[in-house]
Amino acid sequence: MTDRQTRRTGVSKRLARIEGQVRGLSKMIDEDRYCIDVLTQVKAVQAALKKVEGELLTDHADHCLASAMASDDRDERERKVAELVSLLLKKT
């Protein structure tokens, strides 16, 4: 298995856990749980999503961006860099 496949498998597993966490959040709301407990779980979901983002950014740099940089297609290289810069400058 390649590093990329391993990373993608890890991301899929992490997203499945996050999905479960979000369902748990919904249940906590339905059960009228204490706000701080719910907020603590929201922070945990946000942290987990940040880890997914980091893995995907690493994958993009290692695979997509590296491939474009190694190519002879200057337009493709510029397009990939501009795409990444645009993403990183987006406000959430």
PyMOL Python script that loads the backbone (N, CA, C, O; Angstrom):
from pymol import cmd

cmd.read_pdbstr("""\
ATOM      1  N   MET A   1       0.850  -1.182   0.000  1.00  0.00           N
ATOM      2  CA  MET A   1       0.000   0.000   0.000  1.00  0.00           C
ATOM      3  C   MET A   1       0.891   1.239   0.000  1.00  0.00           C
ATOM      4  O   MET A   1       1.861   1.309   0.756  1.00  0.00           O
ATOM      5  N   THR A   2       0.568   2.208  -0.840  1.00  0.00           N
ATOM      6  CA  THR A   2       1.358   3.439  -0.922  1.00  0.00           C
ATOM      7  C   THR A   2       1.051   4.347   0.263  1.00  0.00           C
ATOM      8  O   THR A   2       0.060   4.161   0.970  1.00  0.00           O
ATOM      9  N   ASP A   3       1.919   5.332   0.465  1.00  0.00           N
ATOM     10  CA  ASP A   3       1.680   6.325   1.523  1.00  0.00           C
ATOM     11  C   ASP A   3       0.345   7.024   1.304  1.00  0.00           C
ATOM     12  O   ASP A   3      -0.396   7.298   2.248  1.00  0.00           O
ATOM     13  N   ARG A   4       0.056   7.304   0.033  1.00  0.00           N
ATOM     14  CA  ARG A   4      -1.197   8.000  -0.284  1.00  0.00           C
ATOM     15  C   ARG A   4      -2.404   7.132   0.074  1.00  0.00           C
ATOM     16  O   ARG A   4      -3.374   7.627   0.648  1.00  0.00           O
ATOM     17  N   GLN A   5      -2.349   5.862  -0.256  1.00  0.00           N
ATOM     18  CA  GLN A   5      -3.459   4.959   0.063  1.00  0.00           C
ATOM     19  C   GLN A   5      -3.621   4.828   1.576  1.00  0.00           C
ATOM     20  O   GLN A   5      -4.738   4.838   2.093  1.00  0.00           O
ATOM     21  N   THR A   6      -2.496   4.707   2.277  1.00  0.00           N
ATOM     22  CA  THR A   6      -2.531   4.608   3.740  1.00  0.00           C
ATOM     23  C   THR A   6      -3.143   5.871   4.333  1.00  0.00           C
ATOM     24  O   THR A   6      -3.978   5.802   5.235  1.00  0.00           O
ATOM     25  N   ARG A   7      -2.718   7.032   3.816  1.00  0.00           N
ATOM     26  CA  ARG A   7      -3.249   8.305   4.312  1.00  0.00           C
ATOM     27  C   ARG A   7      -4.744   8.407   4.046  1.00  0.00           C
ATOM     28  O   ARG A   7      -5.506   8.821   4.920  1.00  0.00           O
ATOM     29  N   ARG A   8      -5.167   8.031   2.840  1.00  0.00           N
ATOM     30  CA  ARG A   8      -6.590   8.110   2.476  1.00  0.00           C
ATOM     31  C   ARG A   8      -7.425   7.155   3.328  1.00  0.00           C
ATOM     32  O   ARG A   8      -8.535   7.498   3.735  1.00  0.00           O
ATOM     33  N   THR A   9      -6.900   5.965   3.598  1.00  0.00           N
ATOM     34  CA  THR A   9      -7.609   5.021   4.460  1.00  0.00           C
ATOM     35  C   THR A   9      -7.755   5.600   5.865  1.00  0.00           C
ATOM     36  O   THR A   9      -8.812   5.494   6.487  1.00  0.00           O
ATOM     37  N   GLY A  10      -6.681   6.213   6.353  1.00  0.00           N
ATOM     38  CA  GLY A  10      -6.727   6.845   7.672  1.00  0.00           C
ATOM     39  C   GLY A  10      -7.735   7.979   7.725  1.00  0.00           C
ATOM     40  O   GLY A  10      -8.444   8.141   8.718  1.00  0.00           O
ATOM     41  N   VAL A  11      -7.799   8.761   6.660  1.00  0.00           N
ATOM     42  CA  VAL A  11      -8.761   9.867   6.595  1.00  0.00           C
ATOM     43  C   VAL A  11     -10.185   9.315   6.599  1.00  0.00           C
ATOM     44  O   VAL A  11     -11.054   9.858   7.281  1.00  0.00           O
ATOM     45  N   SER A  12     -10.429   8.257   5.854  1.00  0.00           N
ATOM     46  CA  SER A  12     -11.776   7.661   5.830  1.00  0.00           C
ATOM     47  C   SER A  12     -12.184   7.164   7.210  1.00  0.00           C
ATOM     48  O   SER A  12     -13.325   7.355   7.632  1.00  0.00           O
ATOM     49  N   LYS A  13     -11.263   6.535   7.902  1.00  0.00           N
ATOM     50  CA  LYS A  13     -11.557   6.042   9.261  1.00  0.00           C
ATOM     51  C   LYS A  13     -11.815   7.210  10.206  1.00  0.00           C
ATOM     52  O   LYS A  13     -12.736   7.174  11.022  1.00  0.00           O
ATOM     53  N   ARG A  14     -10.995   8.234  10.086  1.00  0.00           N
ATOM     54  CA  ARG A  14     -11.174   9.415  10.945  1.00  0.00           C
ATOM     55  C   ARG A  14     -12.525  10.080  10.687  1.00  0.00           C
ATOM     56  O   ARG A  14     -13.205  10.499  11.624  1.00  0.00           O
ATOM     57  N   LEU A  15     -12.911  10.173   9.413  1.00  0.00           N
ATOM     58  CA  LEU A  15     -14.214  10.772   9.078  1.00  0.00           C
ATOM     59  C   LEU A  15     -15.370   9.936   9.619  1.00  0.00           C
ATOM     60  O   LEU A  15     -16.389  10.492  10.029  1.00  0.00           O
ATOM     61  N   ALA A  16     -15.230   8.626   9.625  1.00  0.00           N
ATOM     62  CA  ALA A  16     -16.277   7.772  10.197  1.00  0.00           C
ATOM     63  C   ALA A  16     -16.405   8.034  11.701  1.00  0.00           C
ATOM     64  O   ALA A  16     -17.513   8.068  12.235  1.00  0.00           O
ATOM     65  N   ARG A  17     -15.268   8.218  12.380  1.00  0.00           N
ATOM     66  CA  ARG A  17     -15.326   8.541  13.813  1.00  0.00           C
ATOM     67  C   ARG A  17     -15.970   9.909  14.031  1.00  0.00           C
ATOM     68  O   ARG A  17     -16.769  10.085  14.951  1.00  0.00           O
ATOM     69  N   ILE A  18     -15.621  10.864  13.191  1.00  0.00           N
ATOM     70  CA  ILE A  18     -16.203  12.202  13.299  1.00  0.00           C
ATOM     71  C   ILE A  18     -17.709  12.139  13.089  1.00  0.00           C
ATOM     72  O   ILE A  18     -18.472  12.806  13.788  1.00  0.00           O
ATOM     73  N   GLU A  19     -18.128  11.336  12.125  1.00  0.00           N
ATOM     74  CA  GLU A  19     -19.565  11.162  11.883  1.00  0.00           C
ATOM     75  C   GLU A  19     -20.262  10.663  13.150  1.00  0.00           C
ATOM     76  O   GLU A  19     -21.342  11.138  13.502  1.00  0.00           O
ATOM     77  N   GLY A  20     -19.644   9.716  13.820  1.00  0.00           N
ATOM     78  CA  GLY A  20     -20.203   9.221  15.081  1.00  0.00           C
ATOM     79  C   GLY A  20     -20.228  10.300  16.151  1.00  0.00           C
ATOM     80  O   GLY A  20     -21.186  10.402  16.918  1.00  0.00           O
ATOM     81  N   GLN A  21     -19.176  11.100  16.199  1.00  0.00           N
ATOM     82  CA  GLN A  21     -19.140  12.200  17.173  1.00  0.00           C
ATOM     83  C   GLN A  21     -20.271  13.190  16.913  1.00  0.00           C
ATOM     84  O   GLN A  21     -20.905  13.670  17.853  1.00  0.00           O
ATOM     85  N   VAL A  22     -20.522  13.491  15.663  1.00  0.00           N
ATOM     86  CA  VAL A  22     -21.581  14.449  15.319  1.00  0.00           C
ATOM     87  C   VAL A  22     -22.953  13.866  15.686  1.00  0.00           C
ATOM     88  O   VAL A  22     -23.814  14.582  16.197  1.00  0.00           O
ATOM     89  N   ARG A  23     -23.153  12.594  15.432  1.00  0.00           N
ATOM     90  CA  ARG A  23     -24.411  11.963  15.859  1.00  0.00           C
ATOM     91  C   ARG A  23     -24.555  12.041  17.374  1.00  0.00           C
ATOM     92  O   ARG A  23     -25.647  12.268  17.894  1.00  0.00           O
ATOM     93  N   GLY A  24     -23.439  11.850  18.077  1.00  0.00           N
ATOM     94  CA  GLY A  24     -23.461  11.966  19.535  1.00  0.00           C
ATOM     95  C   GLY A  24     -23.811  13.374  19.974  1.00  0.00           C
ATOM     96  O   GLY A  24     -24.519  13.558  20.964  1.00  0.00           O
ATOM     97  N   LEU A  25     -23.328  14.363  19.254  1.00  0.00           N
ATOM     98  CA  LEU A  25     -23.683  15.759  19.565  1.00  0.00           C
ATOM     99  C   LEU A  25     -25.177  15.989  19.420  1.00  0.00           C
ATOM    100  O   LEU A  25     -25.805  16.631  20.262  1.00  0.00           O
ATOM    101  N   SER A  26     -25.731  15.462  18.355  1.00  0.00           N
ATOM    102  CA  SER A  26     -27.170  15.604  18.135  1.00  0.00           C
ATOM    103  C   SER A  26     -27.954  14.969  19.276  1.00  0.00           C
ATOM    104  O   SER A  26     -28.942  15.528  19.751  1.00  0.00           O
ATOM    105  N   LYS A  27     -27.507  13.804  19.705  1.00  0.00           N
ATOM    106  CA  LYS A  27     -28.163  13.117  20.825  1.00  0.00           C
ATOM    107  C   LYS A  27     -28.039  13.934  22.115  1.00  0.00           C
ATOM    108  O   LYS A  27     -28.981  14.013  22.904  1.00  0.00           O
ATOM    109  N   MET A  28     -26.871  14.537  22.316  1.00  0.00           N
ATOM    110  CA  MET A  28     -26.678  15.366  23.506  1.00  0.00           C
ATOM    111  C   MET A  28     -27.653  16.546  23.504  1.00  0.00           C
ATOM    112  O   MET A  28     -28.210  16.898  24.544  1.00  0.00           O
ATOM    113  N   ILE A  29     -27.855  17.150  22.341  1.00  0.00           N
ATOM    114  CA  ILE A  29     -28.807  18.265  22.233  1.00  0.00           C
ATOM    115  C   ILE A  29     -30.214  17.773  22.533  1.00  0.00           C
ATOM    116  O   ILE A  29     -30.951  18.405  23.289  1.00  0.00           O
ATOM    117  N   ASP A  30     -30.586  16.638  21.935  1.00  0.00           N
ATOM    118  CA  ASP A  30     -31.920  16.063  22.168  1.00  0.00           C
ATOM    119  C   ASP A  30     -32.148  15.750  23.638  1.00  0.00           C
ATOM    120  O   ASP A  30     -33.267  15.862  24.140  1.00  0.00           O
ATOM    121  N   GLU A  31     -31.082  15.357  24.324  1.00  0.00           N
ATOM    122  CA  GLU A  31     -31.182  15.010  25.748  1.00  0.00           C
ATOM    123  C   GLU A  31     -31.024  16.222  26.655  1.00  0.00           C
ATOM    124  O   GLU A  31     -31.026  16.089  27.879  1.00  0.00           O
ATOM    125  N   ASP A  32     -30.886  17.407  26.056  1.00  0.00           N
ATOM    126  CA  ASP A  32     -30.740  18.659  26.806  1.00  0.00           C
ATOM    127  C   ASP A  32     -29.570  18.595  27.786  1.00  0.00           C
ATOM    128  O   ASP A  32     -29.689  18.969  28.953  1.00  0.00           O
ATOM    129  N   ARG A  33     -28.439  18.110  27.276  1.00  0.00           N
ATOM    130  CA  ARG A  33     -27.241  17.983  28.107  1.00  0.00           C
ATOM    131  C   ARG A  33     -26.658  19.364  28.407  1.00  0.00           C
ATOM    132  O   ARG A  33     -26.943  20.346  27.721  1.00  0.00           O
ATOM    133  N   TYR A  34     -25.851  19.405  29.434  1.00  0.00           N
ATOM    134  CA  TYR A  34     -25.205  20.622  29.902  1.00  0.00           C
ATOM    135  C   TYR A  34     -24.398  21.260  28.764  1.00  0.00           C
ATOM    136  O   TYR A  34     -23.639  20.581  28.072  1.00  0.00           O
ATOM    137  N   CYS A  35     -24.574  22.570  28.586  1.00  0.00           N
ATOM    138  CA  CYS A  35     -23.972  23.293  27.456  1.00  0.00           C
ATOM    139  C   CYS A  35     -22.462  23.094  27.358  1.00  0.00           C
ATOM    140  O   CYS A  35     -21.942  22.883  26.263  1.00  0.00           O
ATOM    141  N   ILE A  36     -21.758  23.156  28.470  1.00  0.00           N
ATOM    142  CA  ILE A  36     -20.304  23.016  28.441  1.00  0.00           C
ATOM    143  C   ILE A  36     -19.908  21.627  27.956  1.00  0.00           C
ATOM    144  O   ILE A  36     -18.910  21.480  27.251  1.00  0.00           O
ATOM    145  N   ASP A  37     -20.679  20.611  28.326  1.00  0.00           N
ATOM    146  CA  ASP A  37     -20.385  19.258  27.839  1.00  0.00           C
ATOM    147  C   ASP A  37     -20.555  19.180  26.323  1.00  0.00           C
ATOM    148  O   ASP A  37     -19.742  18.566  25.632  1.00  0.00           O
ATOM    149  N   VAL A  38     -21.602  19.800  25.817  1.00  0.00           N
ATOM    150  CA  VAL A  38     -21.845  19.809  24.367  1.00  0.00           C
ATOM    151  C   VAL A  38     -20.738  20.598  23.666  1.00  0.00           C
ATOM    152  O   VAL A  38     -20.193  20.150  22.658  1.00  0.00           O
ATOM    153  N   LEU A  39     -20.414  21.758  24.197  1.00  0.00           N
ATOM    154  CA  LEU A  39     -19.367  22.583  23.601  1.00  0.00           C
ATOM    155  C   LEU A  39     -18.009  21.874  23.607  1.00  0.00           C
ATOM    156  O   LEU A  39     -17.231  22.010  22.663  1.00  0.00           O
ATOM    157  N   THR A  40     -17.735  21.132  24.655  1.00  0.00           N
ATOM    158  CA  THR A  40     -16.493  20.362  24.715  1.00  0.00           C
ATOM    159  C   THR A  40     -16.440  19.357  23.567  1.00  0.00           C
ATOM    160  O   THR A  40     -15.393  19.164  22.949  1.00  0.00           O
ATOM    161  N   GLN A  41     -17.565  18.724  23.289  1.00  0.00           N
ATOM    162  CA  GLN A  41     -17.614  17.766  22.183  1.00  0.00           C
ATOM    163  C   GLN A  41     -17.529  18.462  20.830  1.00  0.00           C
ATOM    164  O   GLN A  41     -16.946  17.920  19.891  1.00  0.00           O
ATOM    165  N   VAL A  42     -18.101  19.651  20.721  1.00  0.00           N
ATOM    166  CA  VAL A  42     -17.980  20.427  19.481  1.00  0.00           C
ATOM    167  C   VAL A  42     -16.504  20.724  19.223  1.00  0.00           C
ATOM    168  O   VAL A  42     -16.033  20.584  18.095  1.00  0.00           O
ATOM    169  N   LYS A  43     -15.772  21.133  20.259  1.00  0.00           N
ATOM    170  CA  LYS A  43     -14.345  21.410  20.111  1.00  0.00           C
ATOM    171  C   LYS A  43     -13.590  20.157  19.678  1.00  0.00           C
ATOM    172  O   LYS A  43     -12.664  20.238  18.871  1.00  0.00           O
ATOM    173  N   ALA A  44     -13.977  19.007  20.204  1.00  0.00           N
ATOM    174  CA  ALA A  44     -13.322  17.750  19.821  1.00  0.00           C
ATOM    175  C   ALA A  44     -13.558  17.446  18.344  1.00  0.00           C
ATOM    176  O   ALA A  44     -12.649  16.991  17.649  1.00  0.00           O
ATOM    177  N   VAL A  45     -14.770  17.695  17.866  1.00  0.00           N
ATOM    178  CA  VAL A  45     -15.081  17.478  16.446  1.00  0.00           C
ATOM    179  C   VAL A  45     -14.264  18.446  15.582  1.00  0.00           C
ATOM    180  O   VAL A  45     -13.723  18.051  14.549  1.00  0.00           O
ATOM    181  N   GLN A  46     -14.177  19.690  15.997  1.00  0.00           N
ATOM    182  CA  GLN A  46     -13.399  20.673  15.245  1.00  0.00           C
ATOM    183  C   GLN A  46     -11.928  20.259  15.171  1.00  0.00           C
ATOM    184  O   GLN A  46     -11.301  20.377  14.118  1.00  0.00           O
ATOM    185  N   ALA A  47     -11.384  19.780  16.275  1.00  0.00           N
ATOM    186  CA  ALA A  47      -9.985  19.338  16.293  1.00  0.00           C
ATOM    187  C   ALA A  47      -9.789  18.138  15.362  1.00  0.00           C
ATOM    188  O   ALA A  47      -8.784  18.050  14.656  1.00  0.00           O
ATOM    189  N   ALA A  48     -10.744  17.226  15.366  1.00  0.00           N
ATOM    190  CA  ALA A  48     -10.657  16.053  14.495  1.00  0.00           C
ATOM    191  C   ALA A  48     -10.719  16.467  13.029  1.00  0.00           C
ATOM    192  O   ALA A  48     -10.000  15.913  12.198  1.00  0.00           O
ATOM    193  N   LEU A  49     -11.569  17.433  12.707  1.00  0.00           N
ATOM    194  CA  LEU A  49     -11.653  17.926  11.327  1.00  0.00           C
ATOM    195  C   LEU A  49     -10.360  18.629  10.917  1.00  0.00           C
ATOM    196  O   LEU A  49      -9.945  18.537   9.761  1.00  0.00           O
ATOM    197  N   LYS A  50      -9.728  19.322  11.847  1.00  0.00           N
ATOM    198  CA  LYS A  50      -8.448  19.970  11.554  1.00  0.00           C
ATOM    199  C   LYS A  50      -7.390  18.920  11.190  1.00  0.00           C
ATOM    200  O   LYS A  50      -6.565  19.140  10.303  1.00  0.00           O
ATOM    201  N   LYS A  51      -7.424  17.782  11.883  1.00  0.00           N
ATOM    202  CA  LYS A  51      -6.485  16.705  11.570  1.00  0.00           C
ATOM    203  C   LYS A  51      -6.747  16.158  10.175  1.00  0.00           C
ATOM    204  O   LYS A  51      -5.808  15.873   9.431  1.00  0.00           O
ATOM    205  N   VAL A  52      -8.021  16.009   9.815  1.00  0.00           N
ATOM    206  CA  VAL A  52      -8.372  15.560   8.465  1.00  0.00           C
ATOM    207  C   VAL A  52      -7.854  16.572   7.448  1.00  0.00           C
ATOM    208  O   VAL A  52      -7.269  16.195   6.432  1.00  0.00           O
ATOM    209  N   GLU A  53      -8.067  17.844   7.720  1.00  0.00           N
ATOM    210  CA  GLU A  53      -7.592  18.889   6.820  1.00  0.00           C
ATOM    211  C   GLU A  53      -6.081  18.786   6.629  1.00  0.00           C
ATOM    212  O   GLU A  53      -5.589  18.891   5.505  1.00  0.00           O
ATOM    213  N   GLY A  54      -5.355  18.584   7.702  1.00  0.00           N
ATOM    214  CA  GLY A  54      -3.908  18.463   7.621  1.00  0.00           C
ATOM    215  C   GLY A  54      -3.473  17.274   6.783  1.00  0.00           C
ATOM    216  O   GLY A  54      -2.540  17.378   5.987  1.00  0.00           O
ATOM    217  N   GLU A  55      -4.144  16.149   6.959  1.00  0.00           N
ATOM    218  CA  GLU A  55      -3.824  14.959   6.167  1.00  0.00           C
ATOM    219  C   GLU A  55      -4.094  15.203   4.687  1.00  0.00           C
ATOM    220  O   GLU A  55      -3.298  14.813   3.834  1.00  0.00           O
ATOM    221  N   LEU A  56      -5.211  15.847   4.388  1.00  0.00           N
ATOM    222  CA  LEU A  56      -5.553  16.106   2.990  1.00  0.00           C
ATOM    223  C   LEU A  56      -4.613  17.136   2.353  1.00  0.00           C
ATOM    224  O   LEU A  56      -4.262  17.019   1.179  1.00  0.00           O
ATOM    225  N   LEU A  57      -4.214  18.131   3.124  1.00  0.00           N
ATOM    226  CA  LEU A  57      -3.239  19.104   2.616  1.00  0.00           C
ATOM    227  C   LEU A  57      -1.898  18.433   2.337  1.00  0.00           C
ATOM    228  O   LEU A  57      -1.247  18.714   1.331  1.00  0.00           O
ATOM    229  N   THR A  58      -1.498  17.553   3.233  1.00  0.00           N
ATOM    230  CA  THR A  58      -0.255  16.807   3.035  1.00  0.00           C
ATOM    231  C   THR A  58      -0.350  15.946   1.780  1.00  0.00           C
ATOM    232  O   THR A  58       0.583  15.897   0.979  1.00  0.00           O
ATOM    233  N   ASP A  59      -1.474  15.272   1.617  1.00  0.00           N
ATOM    234  CA  ASP A  59      -1.685  14.440   0.436  1.00  0.00           C
ATOM    235  C   ASP A  59      -1.631  15.280  -0.833  1.00  0.00           C
ATOM    236  O   ASP A  59      -1.013  14.889  -1.822  1.00  0.00           O
ATOM    237  N   HIS A  60      -2.277  16.426  -0.794  1.00  0.00           N
ATOM    238  CA  HIS A  60      -2.289  17.309  -1.966  1.00  0.00           C
ATOM    239  C   HIS A  60      -0.868  17.761  -2.306  1.00  0.00           C
ATOM    240  O   HIS A  60      -0.471  17.757  -3.471  1.00  0.00           O
ATOM    241  N   ALA A  61      -0.111  18.148  -1.291  1.00  0.00           N
ATOM    242  CA  ALA A  61       1.259  18.610  -1.530  1.00  0.00           C
ATOM    243  C   ALA A  61       2.134  17.470  -2.044  1.00  0.00           C
ATOM    244  O   ALA A  61       2.911  17.649  -2.982  1.00  0.00           O
ATOM    245  N   ASP A  62       2.005  16.303  -1.426  1.00  0.00           N
ATOM    246  CA  ASP A  62       2.836  15.163  -1.812  1.00  0.00           C
ATOM    247  C   ASP A  62       2.487  14.594  -3.176  1.00  0.00           C
ATOM    248  O   ASP A  62       3.362  14.097  -3.885  1.00  0.00           O
ATOM    249  N   HIS A  63       1.236  14.662  -3.543  1.00  0.00           N
ATOM    250  CA  HIS A  63       0.801  14.010  -4.776  1.00  0.00           C
ATOM    251  C   HIS A  63       0.516  15.028  -5.890  1.00  0.00           C
ATOM    252  O   HIS A  63       1.236  15.087  -6.887  1.00  0.00           O
ATOM    253  N   CYS A  64      -0.510  15.802  -5.711  1.00  0.00           N
ATOM    254  CA  CYS A  64      -0.976  16.712  -6.769  1.00  0.00           C
ATOM    255  C   CYS A  64       0.026  17.827  -7.054  1.00  0.00           C
ATOM    256  O   CYS A  64       0.398  18.060  -8.203  1.00  0.00           O
ATOM    257  N   LEU A  65       0.453  18.504  -6.007  1.00  0.00           N
ATOM    258  CA  LEU A  65       1.360  19.632  -6.179  1.00  0.00           C
ATOM    259  C   LEU A  65       2.737  19.157  -6.653  1.00  0.00           C
ATOM    260  O   LEU A  65       3.327  19.757  -7.551  1.00  0.00           O
ATOM    261  N   ALA A  66       3.243  18.084  -6.052  1.00  0.00           N
ATOM    262  CA  ALA A  66       4.547  17.556  -6.457  1.00  0.00           C
ATOM    263  C   ALA A  66       4.529  17.108  -7.914  1.00  0.00           C
ATOM    264  O   ALA A  66       5.495  17.324  -8.646  1.00  0.00           O
ATOM    265  N   SER A  67       3.444  16.493  -8.329  1.00  0.00           N
ATOM    266  CA  SER A  67       3.313  16.047  -9.720  1.00  0.00           C
ATOM    267  C   SER A  67       3.325  17.237 -10.675  1.00  0.00           C
ATOM    268  O   SER A  67       3.980  17.201 -11.718  1.00  0.00           O
ATOM    269  N   ALA A  68       2.604  18.279 -10.313  1.00  0.00           N
ATOM    270  CA  ALA A  68       2.567  19.479 -11.158  1.00  0.00           C
ATOM    271  C   ALA A  68       3.948  20.132 -11.224  1.00  0.00           C
ATOM    272  O   ALA A  68       4.369  20.585 -12.288  1.00  0.00           O
ATOM    273  N   MET A  69       4.652  20.181 -10.092  1.00  0.00           N
ATOM    274  CA  MET A  69       5.969  20.814 -10.061  1.00  0.00           C
ATOM    275  C   MET A  69       6.980  20.028 -10.906  1.00  0.00           C
ATOM    276  O   MET A  69       7.900  20.609 -11.481  1.00  0.00           O
ATOM    277  N   ALA A  70       6.803  18.713 -10.974  1.00  0.00           N
ATOM    278  CA  ALA A  70       7.721  17.878 -11.743  1.00  0.00           C
ATOM    279  C   ALA A  70       7.423  17.895 -13.242  1.00  0.00           C
ATOM    280  O   ALA A  70       8.240  17.452 -14.049  1.00  0.00           O
ATOM    281  N   SER A  71       6.259  18.404 -13.603  1.00  0.00           N
ATOM    282  CA  SER A  71       5.876  18.396 -15.016  1.00  0.00           C
ATOM    283  C   SER A  71       6.525  19.552 -15.766  1.00  0.00           C
ATOM    284  O   SER A  71       7.059  20.488 -15.171  1.00  0.00           O
ATOM    285  N   ASP A  72       6.463  19.457 -17.072  1.00  0.00           N
ATOM    286  CA  ASP A  72       6.985  20.529 -17.924  1.00  0.00           C
ATOM    287  C   ASP A  72       5.925  21.591 -18.224  1.00  0.00           C
ATOM    288  O   ASP A  72       6.192  22.563 -18.929  1.00  0.00           O
ATOM    289  N   ASP A  73       4.728  21.394 -17.683  1.00  0.00           N
ATOM    290  CA  ASP A  73       3.598  22.282 -17.967  1.00  0.00           C
ATOM    291  C   ASP A  73       3.585  23.444 -16.970  1.00  0.00           C
ATOM    292  O   ASP A  73       3.106  23.313 -15.843  1.00  0.00           O
ATOM    293  N   ARG A  74       4.117  24.571 -17.409  1.00  0.00           N
ATOM    294  CA  ARG A  74       4.196  25.749 -16.531  1.00  0.00           C
ATOM    295  C   ARG A  74       2.806  26.212 -16.079  1.00  0.00           C
ATOM    296  O   ARG A  74       2.624  26.584 -14.920  1.00  0.00           O
ATOM    297  N   ASP A  75       1.831  26.190 -16.987  1.00  0.00           N
ATOM    298  CA  ASP A  75       0.470  26.601 -16.639  1.00  0.00           C
ATOM    299  C   ASP A  75      -0.104  25.715 -15.529  1.00  0.00           C
ATOM    300  O   ASP A  75      -0.766  26.204 -14.614  1.00  0.00           O
ATOM    301  N   GLU A  76       0.155  24.420 -15.621  1.00  0.00           N
ATOM    302  CA  GLU A  76      -0.334  23.488 -14.596  1.00  0.00           C
ATOM    303  C   GLU A  76       0.321  23.783 -13.250  1.00  0.00           C
ATOM    304  O   GLU A  76      -0.351  23.767 -12.219  1.00  0.00           O
ATOM    305  N   ARG A  77       1.603  24.047 -13.249  1.00  0.00           N
ATOM    306  CA  ARG A  77       2.306  24.382 -12.002  1.00  0.00           C
ATOM    307  C   ARG A  77       1.707  25.644 -11.383  1.00  0.00           C
ATOM    308  O   ARG A  77       1.409  25.683 -10.189  1.00  0.00           O
ATOM    309  N   GLU A  78       1.535  26.665 -12.206  1.00  0.00           N
ATOM    310  CA  GLU A  78       0.980  27.923 -11.700  1.00  0.00           C
ATOM    311  C   GLU A  78      -0.450  27.740 -11.212  1.00  0.00           C
ATOM    312  O   GLU A  78      -0.844  28.321 -10.201  1.00  0.00           O
ATOM    313  N   ARG A  79      -1.220  26.939 -11.925  1.00  0.00           N
ATOM    314  CA  ARG A  79      -2.611  26.684 -11.549  1.00  0.00           C
ATOM    315  C   ARG A  79      -2.688  25.970 -10.192  1.00  0.00           C
ATOM    316  O   ARG A  79      -3.513  26.327  -9.351  1.00  0.00           O
ATOM    317  N   LYS A  80      -1.833  24.969  -9.979  1.00  0.00           N
ATOM    318  CA  LYS A  80      -1.844  24.222  -8.715  1.00  0.00           C
ATOM    319  C   LYS A  80      -1.428  25.105  -7.547  1.00  0.00           C
ATOM    320  O   LYS A  80      -2.016  25.022  -6.469  1.00  0.00           O
ATOM    321  N   VAL A  81      -0.433  25.938  -7.747  1.00  0.00           N
ATOM    322  CA  VAL A  81       0.006  26.836  -6.676  1.00  0.00           C
ATOM    323  C   VAL A  81      -1.089  27.855  -6.375  1.00  0.00           C
ATOM    324  O   VAL A  81      -1.399  28.104  -5.210  1.00  0.00           O
ATOM    325  N   ALA A  82      -1.673  28.440  -7.405  1.00  0.00           N
ATOM    326  CA  ALA A  82      -2.737  29.436  -7.209  1.00  0.00           C
ATOM    327  C   ALA A  82      -3.943  28.809  -6.503  1.00  0.00           C
ATOM    328  O   ALA A  82      -4.568  29.433  -5.646  1.00  0.00           O
ATOM    329  N   GLU A  83      -4.252  27.590  -6.871  1.00  0.00           N
ATOM    330  CA  GLU A  83      -5.369  26.862  -6.255  1.00  0.00           C
ATOM    331  C   GLU A  83      -5.129  26.685  -4.748  1.00  0.00           C
ATOM    332  O   GLU A  83      -6.029  26.917  -3.941  1.00  0.00           O
ATOM    333  N   LEU A  84      -3.925  26.277  -4.380  1.00  0.00           N
ATOM    334  CA  LEU A  84      -3.596  26.065  -2.974  1.00  0.00           C
ATOM    335  C   LEU A  84      -3.585  27.386  -2.210  1.00  0.00           C
ATOM    336  O   LEU A  84      -4.126  27.466  -1.107  1.00  0.00           O
ATOM    337  N   VAL A  85      -2.984  28.406  -2.778  1.00  0.00           N
ATOM    338  CA  VAL A  85      -2.948  29.716  -2.125  1.00  0.00           C
ATOM    339  C   VAL A  85      -4.368  30.238  -1.911  1.00  0.00           C
ATOM    340  O   VAL A  85      -4.685  30.764  -0.844  1.00  0.00           O
ATOM    341  N   SER A  86      -5.210  30.095  -2.913  1.00  0.00           N
ATOM    342  CA  SER A  86      -6.601  30.537  -2.797  1.00  0.00           C
ATOM    343  C   SER A  86      -7.322  29.826  -1.662  1.00  0.00           C
ATOM    344  O   SER A  86      -8.052  30.445  -0.888  1.00  0.00           O
ATOM    345  N   LEU A  87      -7.109  28.522  -1.575  1.00  0.00           N
ATOM    346  CA  LEU A  87      -7.737  27.745  -0.505  1.00  0.00           C
ATOM    347  C   LEU A  87      -7.255  28.212   0.865  1.00  0.00           C
ATOM    348  O   LEU A  87      -8.052  28.399   1.785  1.00  0.00           O
ATOM    349  N   LEU A  88      -5.957  28.396   0.989  1.00  0.00           N
ATOM    350  CA  LEU A  88      -5.399  28.783   2.283  1.00  0.00           C
ATOM    351  C   LEU A  88      -5.813  30.186   2.704  1.00  0.00           C
ATOM    352  O   LEU A  88      -5.839  30.491   3.896  1.00  0.00           O
ATOM    353  N   LEU A  89      -6.135  31.043   1.743  1.00  0.00           N
ATOM    354  CA  LEU A  89      -6.552  32.417   2.075  1.00  0.00           C
ATOM    355  C   LEU A  89      -8.051  32.538   2.350  1.00  0.00           C
ATOM    356  O   LEU A  89      -8.511  33.580   2.817  1.00  0.00           O
ATOM    357  N   LYS A  90      -8.820  31.476   2.064  1.00  0.00           N
ATOM    358  CA  LYS A  90     -10.262  31.531   2.313  1.00  0.00           C
ATOM    359  C   LYS A  90     -10.552  31.672   3.788  1.00  0.00           C
ATOM    360  O   LYS A  90      -9.920  31.043   4.638  1.00  0.00           O
ATOM    361  N   LYS A  91     -11.512  32.506   4.063  1.00  0.00           N
ATOM    362  CA  LYS A  91     -11.955  32.676   5.458  1.00  0.00           C
ATOM    363  C   LYS A  91     -13.039  31.650   5.735  1.00  0.00           C
ATOM    364  O   LYS A  91     -13.833  31.303   4.860  1.00  0.00           O
ATOM    365  N   THR A  92     -13.054  31.175   6.963  1.00  0.00           N
ATOM    366  CA  THR A  92     -14.053  30.179   7.345  1.00  0.00           C
ATOM    367  C   THR A  92     -15.288  30.815   7.888  1.00  0.00           C
ATOM    368  O   THR A  92     -16.231  30.115   8.258  1.00  0.00           O
TER     369      THR A  92
END
""", "prot")
cmd.dss("prot")
cmd.show_as("cartoon", "prot")
cmd.util.cbc("prot")
cmd.orient("prot")
